[in-house]
Amino acid sequence: MIVVERVSRVFDGKAEPIVALDGIDLEVGEHEFVAVIGRSGCGKSTLLRIVAGLLAPTAGRVLVAGEPVTRPRRDVAVMFQRPALLPWRSVLGNVLLPVEVHGLDRQKHIARAHELLELVGLAGFAARLPHELSGGMQQRVSLCRSLIQNPAVMLMDEPFSALDALTRTELSAELQRIWWEHPRTVVFVTHSVEEAVVLADRVAVLTPRPGRLHELVEVDIPRPRTAHTARVAAVSGALHELLTGE
């Protein structure tokens, strides 16, 4: 579904160019869940933005469903660290925002929006405003907004990192359940090794800047998973060694 071919990205720096990514090759299959981990500044978010069509690579290319990515696509949703909800719009209005932006029929998507809100445990909150919700509830709304157009691909850039530990664990479990019941291709950037192991089929480990693909680790653990099991701990330990041993 996603093919990243020799992708590099260089940014202009004050003294000299900054090489964020250097020759990344990565393939993500249809309905596969791949997490991307690495130290701060290794280019994880840069890679995600290139796959999303929000940033052009300096070299190389990305293909989604066999087509080169040159701009954002309707079948690719992006979810960021902050929910970025419009404060003057209701929960329902925020979920329907992509529908309106793309000029689609709002009425036809209202039932879908309510189904998604029920899916994430927010049935009955459609008329609420963002400031009436907790951080975790706001991020659930953001997840619904990402799913409203039934995207083939979801790109998630540390979506739970700003939340408290308990809420983060709850949302990771929620995402695991949603992905299992409604499969789609997911690329999930995170700083948390344990979160990556709980969620992903494979984990891509990037080197420190410039970001290169250091290793792809398969997570062969039955779902549903929690962080407090011996097998998750073992894979997490191996990934920690890869990160600290680079």
C-alpha positions as CSV (number, residue, x, y, z in Angstrom):
1,M,0.0,0.0,0.0
2,I,2.8,2.4,0.9
3,V,6.3,2.3,-0.8
4,V,9.0,4.6,0.4
5,E,11.9,4.6,-2.1
6,R,15.3,6.0,-1.2
7,V,13.7,9.1,0.4
8,S,16.0,11.8,1.7
9,R,15.2,15.2,3.1
10,V,17.6,18.1,3.6
11,F,16.6,21.4,5.3
12,D,18.4,24.7,5.0
13,G,20.4,25.5,8.2
14,K,22.0,28.7,9.4
15,A,25.6,27.3,9.1
16,E,25.1,24.3,6.9
17,P,22.3,22.1,5.4
18,I,20.6,19.7,7.9
19,V,20.1,16.2,6.6
20,A,17.0,14.9,8.3
21,L,16.5,11.7,6.4
22,D,19.0,9.8,4.3
23,G,17.9,7.1,1.8
24,I,14.9,5.6,3.6
25,D,13.4,2.5,2.1
26,L,10.2,1.1,3.6
27,E,7.2,-0.8,2.4
28,V,3.9,-1.0,4.4
29,G,1.4,-3.6,3.2
30,E,-2.4,-3.2,3.0
31,H,-4.0,-3.2,6.4
32,E,-0.6,-3.4,8.1
33,F,0.2,-1.4,11.2
34,V,3.8,-0.1,11.3
35,A,5.2,2.0,14.1
36,V,8.2,4.2,13.6
37,I,10.5,4.9,16.5
38,G,13.8,6.7,17.1
39,R,15.5,9.4,19.1
40,S,14.3,13.0,19.0
41,G,15.3,14.7,15.8
42,C,15.8,11.5,13.8
43,G,13.2,12.5,11.2
44,K,10.2,10.4,12.2
45,S,7.7,13.3,11.8
46,T,9.4,14.5,8.6
47,L,9.0,11.0,7.1
48,L,5.3,11.0,8.0
49,R,4.7,14.4,6.4
50,I,6.5,13.2,3.3
51,V,4.2,10.2,3.1
52,A,1.2,12.4,3.7
53,G,2.2,14.7,0.8
54,L,2.6,17.7,3.1
55,L,6.4,17.9,2.5
56,A,8.3,17.0,-0.6
57,P,11.4,14.8,-0.4
58,T,14.7,16.2,-1.5
59,A,15.4,12.9,-3.2
60,G,13.5,9.6,-3.7
61,R,9.8,9.2,-3.8
62,V,6.7,7.8,-2.0
63,L,3.9,5.8,-3.6
64,V,0.5,5.1,-2.1
65,A,-1.6,2.4,-3.9
66,G,0.9,2.5,-6.7
67,E,0.6,6.3,-7.3
68,P,3.4,8.8,-6.6
69,V,2.5,11.1,-3.7
70,T,2.8,14.8,-4.8
71,R,0.1,16.3,-2.6
72,P,-2.3,15.3,0.2
73,R,-4.8,12.6,-0.8
74,R,-8.4,12.1,0.3
75,D,-7.8,8.5,1.0
76,V,-4.9,9.3,3.4
77,A,-5.8,10.8,6.8
78,V,-3.3,12.4,9.2
79,M,-3.7,12.7,12.9
80,F,-1.3,14.9,14.9
81,Q,-0.2,15.1,18.5
82,R,-2.7,17.9,19.3
83,P,-6.4,17.4,18.4
84,A,-6.6,20.9,16.8
85,L,-10.3,21.1,17.2
86,L,-12.1,24.3,16.1
87,P,-13.3,25.8,19.5
88,W,-16.5,27.3,18.1
89,R,-17.6,24.1,16.4
90,S,-19.5,21.3,18.2
91,V,-18.0,17.8,18.4
92,L,-20.2,16.8,15.4
93,G,-19.1,19.9,13.5
94,N,-15.4,19.1,14.1
95,V,-15.8,15.5,13.0
96,L,-17.6,16.6,9.7
97,L,-14.9,19.3,8.9
98,P,-13.1,17.2,6.3
99,V,-16.4,16.4,4.6
100,E,-17.0,20.2,4.2
101,V,-13.5,21.0,3.2
102,H,-13.6,18.5,0.3
103,G,-17.1,19.7,-0.8
104,L,-18.8,16.4,0.0
105,D,-22.5,16.0,1.0
106,R,-22.6,16.8,4.7
107,Q,-26.0,15.2,5.3
108,K,-24.9,11.9,3.9
109,H,-22.0,11.8,6.4
110,I,-23.9,12.7,9.6
111,A,-25.0,9.1,10.3
112,R,-21.4,8.0,9.8
113,A,-20.2,10.7,12.2
114,H,-22.6,9.5,14.9
115,E,-21.5,5.9,14.3
116,L,-17.8,6.9,14.8
117,L,-18.6,8.9,18.0
118,E,-20.4,5.8,19.4
119,L,-17.4,3.6,18.3
120,V,-15.0,5.7,20.5
121,G,-17.4,6.1,23.4
122,L,-18.6,9.6,22.7
123,A,-22.3,8.9,21.9
124,G,-24.3,11.7,23.4
125,F,-21.5,14.3,23.1
126,A,-22.2,15.4,19.5
127,A,-23.4,18.9,20.6
128,R,-20.7,19.6,23.1
129,L,-17.9,22.1,22.4
130,P,-14.2,21.2,22.7
131,H,-13.6,23.1,25.9
132,E,-16.2,20.9,27.6
133,L,-14.2,17.8,26.9
134,S,-11.1,16.3,28.5
135,G,-7.9,15.9,26.5
136,G,-8.5,12.3,25.9
137,M,-12.0,13.0,24.7
138,Q,-10.8,15.7,22.4
139,Q,-8.3,13.2,20.9
140,R,-11.1,10.7,20.4
141,V,-12.9,13.4,18.4
142,S,-9.8,14.0,16.3
143,L,-9.7,10.2,15.7
144,C,-13.3,10.3,14.5
145,R,-12.5,13.2,12.2
146,S,-9.6,11.2,10.7
147,L,-11.9,8.3,10.0
148,I,-15.0,10.2,8.7
149,Q,-14.0,9.6,5.0
150,N,-13.1,6.0,5.6
151,P,-9.4,6.5,4.6
152,A,-7.4,3.6,3.2
153,V,-4.3,4.9,5.1
154,M,-4.0,6.6,8.5
155,L,-0.8,8.4,9.4
156,M,-0.5,9.2,13.1
157,D,2.2,11.5,14.5
158,E,2.5,10.8,18.3
159,P,-1.3,11.3,18.7
160,F,-1.3,10.2,22.4
161,S,2.0,11.7,23.7
162,A,0.4,14.8,25.3
163,L,-2.0,12.8,27.4
164,D,-1.5,11.4,30.9
165,A,-0.3,7.8,31.2
166,L,-3.7,6.3,32.0
167,T,-5.6,8.1,29.2
168,R,-2.7,7.2,26.8
169,T,-3.1,3.5,27.7
170,E,-6.8,3.6,27.3
171,L,-6.6,5.3,23.8
172,S,-3.9,2.8,22.7
173,A,-6.3,0.0,23.6
174,E,-9.1,1.8,21.8
175,L,-7.0,2.3,18.7
176,Q,-6.0,-1.4,18.7
177,R,-9.7,-2.4,18.9
178,I,-10.8,-0.1,16.1
179,W,-8.0,-1.2,13.8
180,W,-8.8,-4.8,14.5
181,E,-12.5,-4.3,13.8
182,H,-12.0,-1.9,10.8
183,P,-8.6,-2.8,9.3
184,R,-6.7,-0.2,7.4
185,T,-3.1,0.7,6.7
186,V,-1.5,2.6,9.6
187,V,1.9,4.3,10.1
188,F,2.2,5.4,13.7
189,V,5.1,7.6,14.9
190,T,5.8,7.4,18.6
191,H,8.6,8.0,21.2
192,S,7.2,5.1,23.3
193,V,8.8,1.7,22.6
194,E,6.1,-0.1,24.6
195,E,3.3,1.7,22.7
196,A,4.9,0.7,19.4
197,V,5.1,-3.0,20.5
198,V,1.5,-3.0,21.8
199,L,0.1,-1.6,18.6
200,A,2.2,-2.6,15.6
201,D,2.8,-5.6,13.3
202,R,6.3,-4.3,12.6
203,V,8.4,-1.5,14.2
204,A,10.8,0.6,12.0
205,V,13.8,1.8,14.0
206,L,15.4,4.9,12.7
207,T,19.0,6.0,13.5
208,P,19.8,9.4,15.0
209,R,20.1,12.2,12.5
210,P,20.4,11.7,9.7
211,G,17.5,9.3,9.9
212,R,18.2,6.0,8.2
213,L,16.3,2.7,8.6
214,H,18.3,0.9,11.2
215,E,16.1,-2.2,11.5
216,L,12.6,-3.5,11.0
217,V,11.4,-5.6,13.9
218,E,8.5,-7.9,13.5
219,V,6.1,-8.1,16.5
220,D,4.8,-11.6,16.5
221,I,2.5,-11.4,19.5
222,P,-1.2,-12.3,19.4
223,R,-3.7,-9.5,19.9
224,P,-5.1,-8.0,22.0
225,R,-1.9,-6.9,23.7
226,T,-1.1,-5.0,26.8
227,A,2.2,-3.5,27.9
228,H,2.3,-5.7,31.0
229,T,3.1,-9.1,29.5
230,A,6.4,-11.0,29.3
231,R,6.4,-11.1,25.5
232,V,5.7,-7.4,25.1
233,A,8.4,-6.7,27.6
234,A,10.9,-8.9,25.8
235,V,10.4,-7.2,22.4
236,S,10.4,-3.8,24.1
237,G,13.7,-4.7,25.7
238,A,15.2,-5.7,22.3
239,L,14.1,-2.4,20.8
240,H,15.5,-0.4,23.6
241,E,18.9,-2.1,23.0
242,L,18.7,-1.2,19.3
243,L,18.0,2.4,20.2
244,T,20.7,2.7,22.8
245,G,23.3,0.7,20.9
246,E,23.3,2.7,17.7
